[in-house]
Amino acid sequence: MNKYILITTFSMLLAVQISADSSTPSRAKKACKQGDSRECSTLGAMYANGYGVKKNYTKAKKLFKKACNAGYVQGCNNFNVLNKREDT
């Protein structure tokens, strides 16, 4: 039961982040390379959910960690939640 709740909560968090940002993968990737930690987290969410890119938890974790290391709290939260999932 807890695993289902964790997965559902994580998916909802990421979906909210992506829809609020309304960024495309190419724009997010470019902004992330330029140091925009929010866009790194957004791109991580895209990889975690397969929005506009092939689902890739490894890339998602790296992007969330990059955002977190740059001080973006949502990136830290996303990294921690994704890191707790057993299927990643």
PENORNOR-V186892 format. One line per field, one symbol per residue. phi: phi as a letter, one per 30 degrees, with the letter a starting at -180 (. if undefined). psi: psi as a letter, one per 30 degrees, with the letter a starting at -180 (. if undefined). burial: # if it has 16 or more other C-alpha atoms within 10 Angstrom, else .. Layout:
# PENORNOR-V186892
phi: ???
psi: ???
burial: ???
This chain:
# PENORNOR-V186892
phi: .ddddddddddddddddddddhccedddddddddjddddddddeddddcidibdeadddeddddddddddjdddddddddddddddcc
psi: eeeeeeeeeeeeeeeeeeeeehlleeeeeeeefggjeefeeeeeeeeefhjflkkjeeeeeeeeeeeeffgjeeeeeeeeeeffkfg.
burial: ......#..##.###.##....###..##.##...##############.#...###.###.######.#.########.##......
